[in-house]
Amino acid sequence: KKTKDITKMGPKIALFLALAPPAPSMALARGFRRLATVRPPTRLAATVKAQELNPQGFIDSVNVQYESLHRSFEQQFWGTKMALASEEYSTAELGRTKQEMEAFLASEDKLKETRALLAARDIDLTEDQRVTLQLFERTFKSYIMESETARQERRRATELEGQLERARNDLVLGAHLPTQDGASIDFVEMSSVQLRAKLRVDASEEARRACWEGLRKIGDFALEKGFLELVKARNAMAKELGYEDYYDYKVTQAEGFGKRELFRILDGLEEDTRPILAQARAELAGSKGPGALEAWNTAYATAGDVAKQLDPFFPFERAVQAWGRSFANLGIGYRGATMDLDLLDRKRKYSNGFCHWPQPAWRKSDGSWQPSTAHFTSLADPTAVGSGLTALTTLMHEAGHAAHFANIDMPSPLFSQERAPTSVPYAELQSMFLDSLVGDGAWRARYAKDRSGAPMPWDLHKKDLEATHPFKVFALRAMLAVPYFEKRLYELGDSELTKEKVADLADQVEQEIQGGLSARPLLSVPHLLSDEASCYYHGYVLAEMAVHQTRAAFMERDGYLVDNPDVGPTLRARMWAPGNSRPFLALVEELTGSPLTGEAWVKELGVPLEQLVASERGAYQAALLAQQDEQQGTEEEVDLDMRVRLVDGDEVIADTQALGGSFTKACARFEDYIHNRFQEK
């Protein structure tokens, strides 16, 4: 083992870090949601008399009021996104509770009192009080809009988004597919998730193309149903507040630096990986033929056949069990949290996985601990090839978010929620780091097992590496395409925002960044439509840079990642506990010993295949031997220190509380439910 201690490295803050003061924020995405924030106003005078102030009373009042408003909004968010049956959930109530929460956060009186407390010389603040008031100041500044015109445009954007969301919920998606006998073409209704899954694994090029065309229709629908007016309203609000455009507004509030600085960073990554993309596309065309570069063929050509062979080793019904054991062996716990998992796809359910917190975790002024309540969702179809691997990766990702926010130990719920001032990449780093383990040979040796309990054979993992490693740059470039498209979209003038212009722009960006039209059309990405997730994808890119840098640091310190019991405690102490009290870039640098760069990511893409195979083989064999040396027999109970409820919409499938606190019994009940419900399919 290497002995370098990444938990004790001192900060070496780069000039770049100076551009990121502690006022970042976060979003709805594959795994995260963020409420948009607003530009800080000019400094308000602290007119409240110091002798009238009660620091702890004020802090307690803000905490209790915010917690209640937060809970009301988040419950509506879950109910409407999951299409729950109760009449208490509606888009109207979602909008009302959102506006009430934002109005509270935009209180000028609270900002004045906060600043008066911070400025008062005759009040002896404790360190907790000072840190909390500084957080209040950053938060209130983020929401106050001094311009009535901007407030009107904000309300108009919220209304347009609600209309678009209602229309999107009723959109019927699918593909015109050939029948089994090939005699006719029938329309088959499928969700966007099902379309993308079929695109990856269906052996018929005709079927794959039909699924891709089905995904393209999402963009046509959005352009017809008000998306362009929404873009105009967002831009009008941002420009009224003094920003270049809506993207500049969002990134400044999220990360503490503007759009120009962000794209200076992204441009460097784009430049460094451009030749790797060209090489990968040439290699794919050379090995599979030019047709493999078509948007509907690329995913299948790079992994389709292997994905089918991997499928038996990722049975969907075992995904929850595998996630729980893996996290427990990493030393990850949830400090008494409650978690609802809604994993199955169904009609009218929101078409993207996410995690959110109706109840933030925080430390109350009397010293008592308030555990979190988390909800997360995926869109699994257990009958589809690849659904188990997708579900497991999503579980590792969203449960990573939940672990992060369950372990924030600060004196206000405002430290442990996903809106400003919490950084997008700060949140995504935690989840993306943990879901990256699913592709490691050591993880697969331990947890990727078929229904008989046999582990995935080495030769199959090797085949997966050979099929995917040369083309991993495709995923990086697809990730980059989203922020580059949104940047150029919001730079268009109102007169340029036509259906034809925007559709052409999406295709143009795909060609420029990905080398051809994308398997996931840009206008089908759900983040674009939502206030919480728009202009957010750059957070994934920055987070992925940090993922590779963090993995490298752990490997240098410990020599291994999978089942390393020091991973959880290190992340809890160095990344999770401070919440949004520290800047993302500072935390990454202190953890890894280096300023954030894309160097580790680019280096990994350039590792020769033979070298990677040799390294992965050693890790795979060591993990397999370690497992064989463990005591055989009944597997031990998994202790994640939380209550888990497995649900499907309004139906509760299993609840650990009703099962004596047993996670394994809840997993067994979930397995039975999946078998009984889908056995005939």
N, C-alpha and C positions, 0 to 999 in steps of 0.2 A: 504493500500500500504506500501511496505517497502521503506525506504528512503535512503538506501545506494546509493551513487552517483558514478557510475562506470566511469563517465567522468572525475572525479577528483582524481582518485587513483594514487598515485605515483608509479614509477617503482620499482619492487623488482626483479632485474635481477638475474636469477639463473646461476650457473656455466655452465649449458647447453647452455644458451644464449650466453656465451662468444665464443662458437664455431660457431656462426652465425654472422659474420661481415656483414655490409650492402652491400653485393654483391650477392643478390639472383637473380632468373629469372623465366620463365613461359611457357605455352604449348597448343597444339590443343587437345581437349579432348571432353568430352560431352559438355563442354562449353568453351574450351579455347585453344589457340594456342601459341606456343613459337618457336622461331628460336633457334637452337642449338648455343651455344657459345663456346669459346675456352679458353684454359688455359692462365692465365696472364703470360706474359714473364718476364724475369729478368728486373729490373728497368732500364729504358732508361735515358740517361743523358739529363738534361734540358739545352740544348745548346743555346736556343734562348735568345737573349739579352733582358733584361727587358724593356729598353728604346724603343725598337721597338714594344712593345706589346700594344694592345688596348683591354682591357678585354671585354668591352661590344660589341665592333665590332666583336671580335672573337666569342663570345657567339651567337650573332645574326646571324653570317654567318653559324655556325654549325646548329643552329636551323632551318634556312630556307632551307639549303641544305638537312638536314635529313628529314624534313617534306615532301619535294618533292619526295625524293627517297622512303620513307615509303609509300606515297600515291600510287606511281606507282606499287610497289610490291603488296600492299594489294588489289588494283583493279584487278590485274591479279589473285591473289589468289581467290577472290570472283568469277570472271568470269569463271575460269577453274573448281573450285569446284562445282559451280552451273550449269555448262554446258550451259552457255549463248550462244546465236546464233552468236553474233558478231565475225568477223574474227580477231578482235584486241586481243582476248583472246586465248592463246595457252600455252602449257606446255613449249615450247621453250622460250616464252616471260616471263613466270613465272620464269624460271631458270635464264634468263638474268637479270631481275630486282632484283631478290634475290641476285645474285652475285654482282651487282652494289651497292646495299645497304650494303652488308656485307663488300665490299671493302672500302667503306666510313667509316664504323665503325671500320675497322682494320687499319686505317691510323696512322702510327708511327709519322708522322709530327704533326698531331693533338694532339697526346698524349704528344709529346715533348712540344708543345706550352702550352697545359693545365698545365703541371707540372711547366713550367717556370713561368706562371702566379701565380700559387699557392705558388711558392717558393720566388717570388720577394718581397723584403723588402720595395722597394720604390714605390709600387703600393698599394693604399688604396682601397681594394676590399669591396664592400657592402656585407651584409650577403647573399642576393640573389645570387650575383655573386660567392661568395665562395661556397655555397651549390651546385650551378649549375656546377661549375668547378670540384668539388669533384665527382659529378655524371658523368660528362664527363670522368674523369679519370677511374672510375670503369667500365664504358661502353667500352671505347676503349681498356682497358686491356683485357676485356673478349673476344675480337675478334681477337687480333693480334696473328698470328701464325708465329713463327720464323723459323719453320722447313719447307723446301720445300717439303719434303716427306709427312709431315702431310697435307700440302695444296693439294698435288696430291691425297691423299687418300680421302680428303674431297670432291674434285671435282668428284672423281670416285663414292663415295657414293651418291652424288647428281644425277649423271647420272643414276645409278642403281635404285634409288628411283623413278626417272621420268619414267623409263621403266616399273617398277612394277606398278606405278599408272595408266599408260595408259592401261596396261593389265587388271588391276582390274576394271577399268571403263567399260570394254567390257565383263566382266564376267557375265554370265547369271546364276542367282541363282533361286532356287525354291525347290519344294518337289514333290515327287510322292505320290499323294493322291487318296484315293478311291473315285469313283464317288458317286453321291447321292443314286443311286440304289444299290451301292456296287458290281456291276457286273464287274467292271474293275478298273485299276489303271492308272491315267493320271498324266503327269507332269504339274504342275501349277507353272508358273513363279512368284516369289515373291522376294522382296528386303530382305536384312538381317533384317531390322526393322519389316517387315511383318511376317517373319519367327518367330522372337522372340515373337511378339504379339500373334500369333496363338498358339505358344507353351504354353502361359500362360492361354489361355481361351478356347481352343478347347476341347470339351468333349470326343473326340475320342483319345484313347491312340495310335492307329495306326497312326493317323494324326500327333499327337504331336511328335512321334518318327521320322516320316518322316521329319518333320521340323527341328528337332535337327540334323539329319543326313545331311540335307541341309546346316546347319550352319557349321558342321564339314568340309565340302568340301572347305570352304574358306581357312582353314589352309593347306589342301592338295594343293590347287592352289598356295598359297604363297610360299610354299616349292619348288614347281616345277618351279616357275617363277622368281627366283633370290633373294629371301629373305635371303638365307644363305650367298650368296656372299655379300649382303648388310651388314649383321652382321660382316663379316670378314673385310670389308673396314672400318666400323665404329670403330671396335676394333683396327685396325692397326693405324688409325689416333690418337686415344686416347693414345695408348701405346707409340707412337712416341713422344707425348707431355708429357710423364712421368706419366700418370695415370695407375692405375691397369688395367682398361678396360673402355669400353665406358660408362657403368653405372656409374662408379666412376667419370668419366669426366662430365657427364650430371648433376649428383646430386651436385657435388662440385660447378659447375657454377650456378646452380639454387638456392641452399640454403646456400652456404658458408661453408658447412661441407661435409665430404666425405661419401662414401658408407658405411663404417664400422660404423660410428656414426648413420647414418640413420637406419641401420638394428638393431642397439642396441635399438633404440626407437621402431621399428616395432616388434622386437622379444618380447618386454615386452607386447605389445598389443596382439600378437599372443598367448603368454603363458596365459594371463589373460582370454582370451575368448575361449581357447581350451575346458575346461570343460563345458562351456555354449553351445558350438557347440555339444558336445557329448550328452548332455541332450536333446537338441532340436531335434536331429536326432532320438534319442530313443523315444521321445514323438510323433514325426510324424509317425514313423513306428508303434508305439503302437495304435495310433488313426486311421490311414489310411491304415495300412498294409505295409509290407516291400517294396512292389512295389512303394510306394510313394517316396522312396529314389532314384529311378532311375532318371538320369539326365533329361529326357524328361517329368517326372511326378511331380518333386518337386514344381515347380512354380504353376502348376495347383492345386496340393494338398493343398498348403498353401493359395491360394487366388483365384483360378479360378472361383468358383461359386460366391463368393462375388464380384469379379471384374465385372461380368455380371450384378449383382444387383446395383452396384455403377454407372454403365455406364449412365443411364438416367439423373443422377444428374451432369454430366460433359459433356454436349453437346459440341462437338468440336467447332461449330460456335460461341459459347458464351465465349470461352476461352480468347480471347483478351480483351473483356469487363471486365471479372472477374479479370484478371491480372491488368489492368489499375486502376480499382477502389481500389483494395487491396493496390497497391503501393501508390496511392494518399492518402489513409487513413493512411498510415504509415509515411506520410510526406516526401515522396521521390519525387524529381524532377530531371530533366535532363539538366537544365541550357542552354536551347536553342539548344539542339542537334537535329540531324536528324537521323532517324532510319528506316532501311529497314527490314521487317520481311518476310522471305520466308519459309512458314510453311508446305507446302504440299510435300509429297513424289512424286518422278517421276523418270523415267529412267535416268541413267547416273549422277544423282545428288549424291554428296558425301554422304556416308552412315553413317554419324554421325552429331549430332547437334553441332554447335559451334557459337561463337561470335567473331568478330574482328572489328578493327577500322581503316578504310582508312584515317580518320582524327582524330588525337589525340586532346584532350582538353588541353589547356595550357594558361598561362598568358604571354602576350608579354611584351617586355621591355618598351613600351610606356604606359603600364597599361591596354591596351585593352584585351578583352576576346575572345579566339578562341574556339567556341563550338565544340564538337565532332561530328563525323559521325560514326554510328555503323551499322553493318549488322549482323543479326543472323538468324539461320536456324534451322528447325526441320524437321522431316520426317513423317508427319501425313498422315494417310489414314482414312478419316472421316467415311468410311463404316465399319471399323474394331471396334470390341468391345474393349473398353479401350482407344480408340484414343483420346478422349476428355481429360481424366485424364492425359495421357502421354503428350499431347500438352500443357496443362495448367502447369504441373510441369516443362516442358522444358521452357515455357515462363517465369515463375517465376525465373528460373535458369539463362537463358541467359540475361533476362532483368535486373537481379541482376548484372551480369558482366557489362552491358551497363551503369547502374546507377553508379556503382563504378567508371568507367573510364570517365564518363561524369562529375564527380565532383572532379577530381584531379585538384588542383589549384596551379600549380608550374610554374617556369619561363623557362620551356623548354618542348617540346614534348617528350623528352627522359624520363621524369618522368612518362609519361602516356601511355606507350606502353607495350606490353606483353612479349617482349624479355628481355634479361639480361640488367640491373640487377633487374628484378622484380621476386618476389618469386612465385612459383607455388601455395602453399597453401594460400598465401596472396590473390591471385586472387580468388581461389576456395572457400575460406571461405565466401566471400560476397554473391556469388550466391547460395551456398549450404545452407547457413543460411536462405535465403529468400524462396528457394523452399521447405524447411522443413515445412513451415507454412501450406502447402496444406494438410498435414495429421492431423492437429490439429482439435479437435472437434469445437473449437470456430470459426476457419476459415470456416469450412464446414457449420456451422449454418448460417453464413453470406453470403457465396458465392457459395456453391454447391447447385444449384437449377435445377430442370427439366425445360423443355420448357414452362410449364405453370407458372413457377415462384415459385413453391412449394419447400421449403427447404428440404434437405436430412433429413429423420426422424432419431431420436436418435437411435432407435433400429438397423438401418442399420449401423450406425457408430460403435455401440457397437459390432455388428457382425464382422465388419472388424477388430476391435481391437482383438477380440477373435481369429480370423483366422490368424492374422499376427504377433501380438506381441511376442508370444512364439518363433517365428522363425526369428526374425529380425537379429539375429546373422548370418544368412546365407548370408545376403547382406554384412556384415562386412568382413566375411571370403572370399567372392568372390572378394571384393575389394583388400584384402591383397594378394590374389593369383597372381595378375598381377605383382606387383614388385618382388615377390619371384621368379616367373618364369623368368622374364627378368634378374634378378641378376644372376641366374644360367645359363641362356642362354649365356650371355656375358662372363661368366667364362670358357666356353668351349674353348678348343684349336681348331685351324682351322681344324685339322684332325678329330676332333670329330663332326664337324658341318655337319652331314649327315641328310637326310630327316627322316630316321628311328629313329635316336638318338633324334632329336629335337621333333618329334611327341610323342615319348615315354616320354620324359622329361615333356612335357606339361601335359600329362595324369597323370604322377607321382606327379607333383605339385598339380594338382586338387585333387588327392586322399589324399595327405598329409595335405593340407590347408583347403579344403572344405569337406573332409570326403568321397568323391566320385567324379565321373566325373561331370563336371559342365554343368548347363543348357546353359551357354554361354561359349562355348569352348574357351580356352585361345587363341588359334591360330586364332580365328575369331575376336578378339578385334582389331579394326582398328588402335589404337594408336601404336601398335608394328611396323607398316610399315612406319610411317611418321617420318621424322627427327624432326618435331616440337613437336610430341607427344610421341615419344619413351622414355622409362625410365622416365615417367611422373606420373604414377598412384600413386606413393607414395604421391604425392601432394594432391590427393583426401583423402587419409587416414589421413594425418596431418590436412587437412582442416576440415574433419568430426570430429576429436577430438576437434578442435577449435569451431565448430558449437555448439556442446553440451555444451561446457564450456561457450560460449557466450549466449546461450539461458538461461542457469542457472543464469548468471549474470543479465540479463534483468529481469528475473522473481524475483530475489531477490530484485532488485532496484524498479521495477514498479508493480510487481504482475501480469502482463499480457503482451502478445506479439501482438496478432492480433488487427489491427486497433489502435495500440499505436502510436500516432502522434510524439512521441519523439524518435522512433526508427530511422527514416531517419536522423534527425538532429544529433543524436549521432554518427551514422556511418559516416556521412559526415565529421564531425569535427574530430573524433578520428581515423577513419580508411581510409577514401577515400581521403581527401584533401592532405595528405602528399605524396601520390603516392609511388614510390619506394625509397624515400629518407630515409625511416626508415626500420629497419629489422622487418620481420613478427613476430618473437617471442616477440620482445619488444612491438609491437602494441597490440598483444593479451594480454600480461601480464598487460599492462597499462589499457586496457579496462576492463578486468575481475578481476584484482587484484591478479591473481595467474599465475605461470609459466604454460606453456602448458603441459597437461598430458591427458591420455585417461580415467582418473577417472570418469568424468561425463558421458562419453559414456558407459563405462562398468556398471556404477551404473544404468543408464536408462534401459539397457538390463535386469538387475536383478530385476526391480520393479515387484512385484507380480501383476498378471493380475487384480485381484479384486481391488487392490489399484489404478491401472491406470484407470480402468473403472470408479471408483468413482470420481477421479479427472477430467477426461474428461467430465463426465456428468455435473458436476458443471460449467465448462467452456462453454460447449455447451449451457446450459440453460441460462446462463447469457448473452451470445452473442445473442441468439434468442430474449430474452426480450429487450435488448438494441435496436435491430433492429425494433421491434414492437413499441417501444416508439418513434422512429424517425418519423418525418413528412412524411405522405404518399403522394403519387402523383408522378408527373414526376420526374425521377431521375435527379440529377444535372449533369451538364457537368463535365467531368473529365479533370483536368488541370495537366499535367505532364511536362509542359514547354518544349515541343519538337514537331517537325514535325514527323509524323508517316506515312510511306508508306508500305502498305500491297501488296506484290507482289507474283507472281508465275513464277519464272524464269524471262523471258523478259516482261511478262504481269504485268501491274500495276492494281491491283484490287481496291484500295482505297488510297487516299492521303489527309491527313488532310489539307494541304495547299490549295487544290482545293475545300475544303469543309468549307471554312471560319474558319479554325483552329479547327473544331469540332472533337474531338476524338470519341464521341458517334455516330456521323453520319458516320464516317469511319468504326466503328464497325458494324453499321447497314448494310452498303454496303457489308462488308465482309460476314455477315450472309446471305444476299440475294445471293451472289455469290456462297456460299457453297450449299445452298438449290437448286439453279438452276442447278448447275453442277452435284450434286450427288443425286438428288431426285429420279432419275430412278433406282439408284443402291440400 
